[in-house]
Amino acid sequence: MKAADHIVIVDDQPEICELVYNYLTGEGYRVSTANDGPSMRRIMQQYEIDLVLLDIMLPGDDGLSLARQLRAQSDIGIIILTGRGETVDRIIGLEMGADDYLPKPFHLRELLARVKSVLRRASARSESAKAPPQSAVFNGWKLDLTSRELTAPSGEEVRLTTGEFDLLAAFVGNANQVLSRDRLLDLARNRSSGPFDRTIDVQVGRLRKKLEEDPQNPSMIKTVRGSGYIFTAAIDAA
């Protein structure tokens, strides 16, 4: 029988830590608390952690920087908690690799629903990670899925944000399939609906500028009106 999932709350407000700690332990989870990046890292060195609830406003390393570091190391579940609700923070949170975003103040039952959803997806990612292709080639481009690097037909490396890489990997892994925004959010480590829905359009636009000869008339990432997007390039796995 699997042990209860272990969650770390990273917030410099003791009252938030105590409130969430009491609620989630009451729901059967193992919970640890930290008030900054160094204390979070010490906990993660001691225990196998399944999910991090990460406040943006922290002393020292901010939550977005910590999210980027965590995502570079593993597929751990990440939910950003913040009092700021601007769209730009949601987009940056996605690009740093967060799975979900919950503005303060929040209802504990909504937090619980998000926690359960992210834990399910994190578990599914781990189960589906066995022996994936190491790279994919399309239209002269090469996407290295191990080093997370994109190389142009000219041989030049093209830099991608975490969010752009995850979205392109989702397209490459599901080429010639119409993918709704909700499905893309799910495939690219993100929640299935809600405040992130328009950020897919933003990131598709950014990918087109990097991949397409004419971003206004794309030949690879095409819009399917009323349905979502489709990646039409032929893929060669390596």
LUMBAMI-277751 format. One line per 10 residues: number of its first residue (from 1); their letters; for each residue y, x, z of N, C-alpha, C. Coordinates in steps of 0.1 Angstrom, whole numbers, plus 5000, padded with zeros to 4 digits. Layout:
N
NUM = A = Y/X/Z/Y/X/Z/Y/X/Z; ...
***
This chain:
238
1 = MKAADHIVIV = 4988/5008/5000/5000/5000/5000/5013/5009/5000; 5022/5006/4991/5034/5014/4990/5043/5012/5002; 5048/5023/5007/5058/5022/5018/5070/5015/5013; 5078/5009/5023/5090/5003/5020/5100/5012/5012; 5107/5007/5003/5117/5015/4996/5128/5020/5005; 5132/5033/5003/5141/5039/5012/5155/5040/5005; 5165/5034/5011/5179/5033/5006/5188/5041/5014; 5197/5048/5007/5208/5056/5014/5221/5049/5011; 5229/5046/5022/5242/5040/5021/5252/5052/5023; 5260/5054/5013/5270/5065/5013/5284/5059/5013
11 = DDQPEICELV = 5290/5059/5025/5303/5052/5027/5310/5058/5039; 5323/5061/5038/5330/5067/5049/5335/5057/5059; 5332/5044/5057/5336/5034/5067/5324/5030/5075; 5324/5034/5088/5313/5032/5097/5309/5017/5098; 5319/5008/5097/5316/4994/5098/5308/4989/5086; 5311/4994/5074/5303/4991/5062/5289/4996/5063; 5287/5008/5067/5274/5014/5069/5266/5006/5079; 5272/5002/5090/5264/4995/5100/5260/4981/5096; 5270/4974/5089/5267/4961/5084/5256/4961/5074; 5256/4970/5064/5246/4970/5054/5233/4975/5059
21 = YNYLTGEGYR = 5234/4985/5068/5222/4990/5075/5214/4979/5082; 5221/4972/5090/5215/4961/5098/5209/4950/5088; 5216/4947/5078/5211/4937/5069/5199/4941/5061; 5199/4953/5055/5188/4958/5047/5176/4961/5055; 5178/4967/5067/5166/4969/5076/5160/4956/5080; 5168/4946/5082/5163/4933/5085/5155/4927/5073; 5157/4931/5061/5150/4927/5049/5138/4936/5046; 5135/4945/5055/5123/4953/5054/5124/4967/5047; 5136/4971/5044/5138/4984/5037/5140/4995/5048; 5137/5007/5044/5140/5018/5052/5154/5022/5048
31 = VSTANDGPSM = 5163/5025/5057/5177/5028/5054/5182/5040/5061; 5190/5048/5054/5197/5059/5060/5212/5058/5057; 5220/5064/5065/5235/5063/5062/5241/5077/5061; 5251/5079/5053/5258/5091/5051/5273/5088/5049; 5282/5097/5053/5296/5094/5051/5303/5103/5041; 5295/5112/5035/5301/5120/5024/5289/5127/5016; 5293/5135/5006/5283/5141/4997/5273/5150/5004; 5278/5159/5012/5269/5169/5019/5259/5162/5028; 5263/5151/5036/5253/5144/5044/5243/5136/5036; 5248/5131/5024/5238/5124/5015/5228/5134/5010
41 = RRIMQQYEID = 5232/5146/5006/5223/5156/5001/5213/5160/5012; 5217/5162/5024/5208/5165/5035/5197/5155/5036; 5201/5142/5036/5191/5131/5037/5181/5132/5025; 5186/5134/5013/5178/5134/5001/5168/5146/5001; 5172/5157/5008/5163/5168/5009/5151/5165/5019; 5154/5156/5028/5144/5153/5039/5135/5142/5035; 5139/5132/5027/5132/5121/5023/5131/5118/5008; 5121/5110/5004/5120/5105/4991/5128/5092/4990; 5140/5093/4983/5149/5082/4982/5147/5074/4969; 5148/5060/4971/5146/5052/4959/5159/5046/4953
51 = LVLLDIMLPG = 5169/5045/4962/5182/5039/4958/5193/5044/4966; 5205/5046/4959/5217/5051/4966/5228/5040/4964; 5233/5035/4975/5245/5027/4975/5257/5036/4977; 5266/5038/4967/5275/5049/4967/5289/5044/4965; 5297/5046/4976/5311/5042/4975/5319/5052/4966; 5329/5047/4959/5337/5056/4951/5346/5065/4959; 5353/5059/4969/5363/5066/4976/5357/5073/4988; 5354/5086/4986/5348/5094/4997/5355/5107/4999; 5355/5113/5011/5361/5126/5013/5353/5137/5005; 5360/5146/4999/5353/5156/4992/5349/5151/4978
61 = DDGLSLARQL = 5337/5153/4974/5332/5147/4961/5333/5132/4961; 5340/5127/4951/5341/5112/4950/5327/5106/4945; 5326/5093/4946/5313/5087/4943/5309/5088/4929; 5319/5088/4919/5315/5090/4905/5310/5103/4902; 5315/5114/4908/5310/5127/4907/5296/5128/4912; 5294/5122/4924/5280/5122/4930/5270/5114/4922; 5275/5103/4916/5266/5095/4907/5262/5104/4895; 5271/5111/4889/5268/5120/4878/5258/5131/4882; 5259/5136/4893/5250/5147/4898/5236/5141/4901; 5236/5129/4907/5223/5123/4910/5216/5119/4897
71 = RAQSDIGIII = 5223/5114/4887/5216/5110/4874/5211/5122/4867; 5218/5133/4868/5214/5145/4861/5201/5151/4867; 5198/5147/4879/5186/5152/4886/5174/5143/4885; 5177/5130/4884/5165/5120/4885/5169/5106/4880; 5159/5097/4880/5161/5084/4876/5163/5074/4888; 5168/5080/4899/5170/5072/4911/5179/5060/4908; 5177/5049/4915/5186/5038/4914/5200/5041/4920; 5210/5037/4913/5224/5039/4918/5232/5027/4917; 5238/5022/4928/5248/5011/4928/5261/5016/4933; 5271/5015/4925/5285/5019/4930/5291/5008/4938
81 = LTGRGETVDR = 5296/5011/4950/5304/5002/4958/5318/5007/4959; 5328/4998/4956/5342/5002/4957/5351/4990/4959; 5362/4993/4964/5373/4983/4966/5381/4981/4953; 5379/4990/4944/5387/4990/4931/5379/4982/4921; 5385/4973/4914/5378/4964/4905/5382/4966/4890; 5390/4976/4887/5395/4978/4873/5383/4981/4863; 5385/4976/4851/5375/4978/4841/5372/4992/4838; 5382/5001/4839/5380/5015/4837/5370/5021/4846; 5371/5017/4859/5361/5022/4869/5347/5017/4865; 5345/5005/4860/5332/5001/4856/5327/5009/4844
91 = IIGLEMGADD = 5335/5012/4835/5331/5020/4823/5328/5034/4828; 5336/5040/4836/5333/5054/4841/5320/5054/4849; 5318/5043/4857/5306/5042/4865/5294/5042/4856; 5294/5035/4845/5283/5035/4836/5281/5048/4829; 5292/5055/4826/5291/5068/4819/5285/5078/4829; 5288/5077/4841/5282/5086/4851/5268/5083/4854; 5263/5072/4849/5248/5069/4851/5245/5059/4861; 5255/5051/4867/5252/5041/4876/5244/5030/4870; 5235/5023/4878/5228/5012/4873/5235/4999/4875; 5244/4998/4885/5251/4986/4888/5264/4989/4895
101 = YLPKPFHLRE = 5273/4979/4896/5286/4981/4902/5289/4968/4910; 5293/4970/4922/5296/4959/4931/5309/4961/4938; 5320/4953/4935/5333/4956/4942/5333/4950/4956; 5340/4956/4965/5342/4951/4978/5354/4941/4978; 5354/4931/4987/5343/4928/4996/5331/4921/4989; 5319/4922/4993/5308/4916/4987/5300/4908/4996; 5292/4898/4991/5283/4890/4999/5270/4898/5001; 5265/4898/5013/5252/4906/5015/5241/4901/5007; 5240/4888/5004/5229/4882/4996/5230/4887/4982; 5243/4888/4977/5244/4893/4963/5240/4908/4963
111 = LLARVKSVLR = 5244/4916/4973/5240/4930/4974/5225/4931/4973; 5218/4922/4981/5204/4922/4982/5198/4920/4968; 5203/4910/4961/5198/4907/4947/5200/4918/4938; 5211/4925/4939/5214/4937/4930/5204/4948/4934; 5202/4950/4947/5193/4961/4952/5179/4958/4946; 5174/4946/4947/5160/4943/4942/5159/4945/4927; 5170/4941/4920/5170/4943/4905/5170/4957/4901; 5178/4966/4907/5179/4980/4904/5166/4987/4908; 5160/4983/4919/5147/4990/4923/5136/4986/4913; 5136/4974/4908/5126/4970/4898/5127/4979/4886
121 = RASARSESAK = 5140/4980/4881/5142/4988/4869/5139/5003/4871; 5143/5008/4882/5140/5022/4885/5125/5025/4885; 5118/5015/4891/5103/5017/4891/5098/5016/4877; 5103/5007/4869/5098/5006/4855/5101/5018/4847; 5113/5024/4850/5116/5037/4843/5106/5048/4846; 5103/5049/4859/5093/5059/4863/5079/5057/4857; 5075/5044/4856/5062/5041/4851/5061/5044/4836; 5073/5042/4829/5073/5043/4814/5076/5057/4810; 5078/5066/4819/5083/5080/4816/5072/5089/4811; 5059/5085/4811/5048/5094/4808/5048/5097/4793
131 = APPQSAVFNG = 5047/5110/4791/5046/5116/4778/5055/5110/4767; 5068/5110/4770/5077/5105/4759/5079/5115/4748; 5084/5111/4736/5087/5121/4726/5098/5130/4731; 5098/5143/4727/5108/5152/4732/5121/5152/4724; 5120/5147/4712/5132/5146/4704/5130/5136/4693; 5141/5132/4687/5141/5123/4676/5151/5128/4665; 5147/5127/4652/5156/5131/4641/5159/5119/4633; 5171/5117/4629/5175/5106/4621/5188/5110/4612; 5187/5107/4599/5198/5110/4590/5203/5124/4592; 5195/5134/4595/5199/5148/4597/5204/5151/4611
141 = WKLDLTSREL = 5205/5141/4619/5209/5143/4633/5197/5145/4641; 5198/5153/4652/5187/5155/4662/5191/5152/4676; 5184/5143/4682/5186/5140/4696/5175/5145/4705; 5178/5155/4713/5168/5161/4722/5168/5153/4735; 5157/5146/4737/5156/5137/4748/5153/5144/4761; 5149/5157/4760/5147/5165/4772/5159/5172/4777; 5166/5179/4768/5179/5186/4772/5191/5176/4772; 5189/5164/4766/5200/5154/4765/5211/5160/4756; 5207/5166/4745/5217/5172/4736/5216/5165/4722; 5227/5163/4715/5228/5158/4702/5233/5168/4692
151 = TAPSGEEVRL = 5226/5171/4681/5230/5181/4672/5233/5174/4658; 5244/5177/4653/5249/5171/4640/5241/5177/4628; 5241/5171/4617/5234/5177/4605/5240/5191/4602; 5252/5193/4605/5258/5207/4603/5253/5217/4613; 5245/5213/4623/5241/5222/4633/5249/5223/4645; 5261/5216/4645/5270/5217/4656/5266/5207/4667; 5267/5211/4680/5263/5203/4691/5275/5193/4693; 5271/5180/4695/5281/5169/4697/5279/5165/4712; 5290/5166/4719/5289/5162/4734/5289/5147/4735; 5280/5143/4744/5279/5129/4748/5281/5127/4763
161 = TTGEFDLLAA = 5287/5116/4767/5287/5113/4781/5273/5107/4785; 5271/5106/4798/5258/5101/4802/5256/5087/4796; 5266/5079/4797/5265/5065/4792/5262/5065/4777; 5269/5073/4769/5267/5074/4755/5253/5079/4751; 5248/5089/4759/5234/5094/4756/5224/5083/4759; 5225/5076/4770/5215/5066/4774/5216/5055/4764; 5227/5051/4759/5228/5040/4749/5222/5045/4736; 5225/5057/4731/5219/5062/4719/5204/5063/4720; 5199/5068/4732/5184/5069/4734/5178/5055/4733; 5185/5045/4738/5180/5031/4738/5179/5027/4723
171 = FVGNANQVLS = 5189/5030/4715/5189/5026/4701/5178/5033/4694; 5176/5046/4696/5166/5054/4689/5152/5049/4693; 5150/5046/4706/5137/5041/4710/5134/5027/4706; 5144/5020/4700/5142/5006/4696/5148/5004/4682; 5146/5014/4673/5152/5013/4660/5147/5001/4652; 5156/4996/4644/5154/4984/4635/5150/4972/4643; 5154/4971/4655/5153/4959/4663/5167/4954/4667; 5169/4941/4666/5182/4935/4670/5182/4935/4686; 5192/4941/4692/5192/4943/4706/5205/4936/4711; 5203/4926/4720/5215/4920/4726/5222/4929/4735
181 = RDRLLDLARN = 5234/4926/4739/5241/4934/4749/5234/4935/4762; 5228/4923/4766/5221/4923/4779/5209/4933/4778; 5202/4932/4767/5190/4941/4765/5194/4956/4765; 5205/4959/4758/5210/4973/4758/5214/4977/4772; 5220/4969/4779/5224/4972/4793/5212/4975/4801; 5201/4968/4799/5189/4970/4807/5182/4983/4802; 5182/4985/4789/5175/4997/4784/5183/5010/4788; 5196/5009/4789/5205/5020/4791/5207/5022/4806; 5197/5018/4815/5198/5020/4829/5208/5011/4836; 5212/5001/4830/5223/4993/4836/5219/4978/4838
191 = RSSGPFDRTI = 5227/4971/4845/5223/4957/4849/5222/4948/4837; 5215/4937/4838/5212/4929/4826/5224/4920/4822; 5234/4918/4831/5245/4909/4827/5256/4911/4837; 5268/4906/4835/5278/4906/4845/5290/4915/4840; 5296/4922/4849/5309/4929/4846/5308/4940/4836; 5296/4944/4832/5295/4955/4823/5294/4951/4808; 5294/4937/4806/5290/4933/4793/5298/4938/4782; 5312/4940/4784/5320/4944/4773/5320/4960/4772; 5315/4967/4782/5315/4981/4781/5305/4986/4770; 5295/4978/4767/5285/4981/4756/5293/4983/4743
201 = DVQVGRLRKK = 5303/4973/4741/5311/4974/4729/5319/4986/4728; 5325/4990/4740/5333/5002/4741/5325/5014/4737; 5313/5015/4743/5304/5027/4741/5298/5027/4727; 5296/5016/4721/5291/5015/4707/5302/5021/4698; 5315/5017/4701/5326/5022/4693/5327/5037/4694; 5325/5042/4706/5326/5057/4707/5314/5064/4700; 5302/5058/4701/5291/5064/4693/5293/5064/4678; 5299/5053/4673/5302/5052/4659/5311/5063/4655; 5321/5066/4663/5331/5076/4659/5325/5090/4659; 5314/5092/4667/5307/5105/4667/5296/5106/4656
211 = LEEDPQNPSM = 5290/5095/4653/5279/5095/4644/5282/5091/4629; 5291/5082/4628/5292/5075/4615/5303/5083/4606; 5300/5084/4593/5311/5089/4584/5323/5080/4584; 5320/5067/4584/5331/5057/4584/5328/5047/4595; 5334/5050/4607/5331/5041/4619/5335/5027/4617; 5344/5024/4608/5348/5010/4605/5338/5003/4596; 5330/5010/4589/5319/5005/4581/5306/5012/4584; 5301/5010/4596/5289/5018/4600/5277/5016/4592; 5269/5026/4590/5257/5025/4583/5244/5026/4592; 5246/5031/4604/5235/5033/4614/5235/5022/4625
221 = IKTVRGSGYI = 5246/5021/4632/5247/5012/4643/5255/5000/4638; 5248/4989/4634/5254/4978/4628/5255/4966/4638; 5265/4958/4636/5267/4946/4644/5259/4935/4638; 5252/4927/4646/5246/4915/4642/5253/4904/4648; 5261/4897/4641/5271/4887/4646/5264/4877/4655; 5268/4875/4667/5263/4865/4676/5250/4869/4683; 5245/4881/4679/5232/4886/4685/5233/4899/4692; 5241/4909/4687/5242/4922/4693/5243/4933/4683; 5234/4943/4684/5235/4954/4675/5221/4958/4670; 5220/4965/4659/5208/4971/4654/5210/4985/4649
231 = FTAAIDAA = 5201/4994/4652/5201/5008/4648/5192/5009/4636; 5197/5012/4624/5189/5010/4612/5184/5023/4606; 5187/5035/4613/5183/5048/4607/5168/5049/4609; 5161/5056/4600/5147/5059/4602/5145/5070/4611; 5136/5069/4621/5134/5079/4632/5121/5087/4629; 5123/5100/4631/5111/5109/4631/5110/5115/4645; 5099/5112/4652/5098/5117/4666/5092/5131/4665; 5096/5139/4675/5091/5153/4675/5086/5156/4689
***
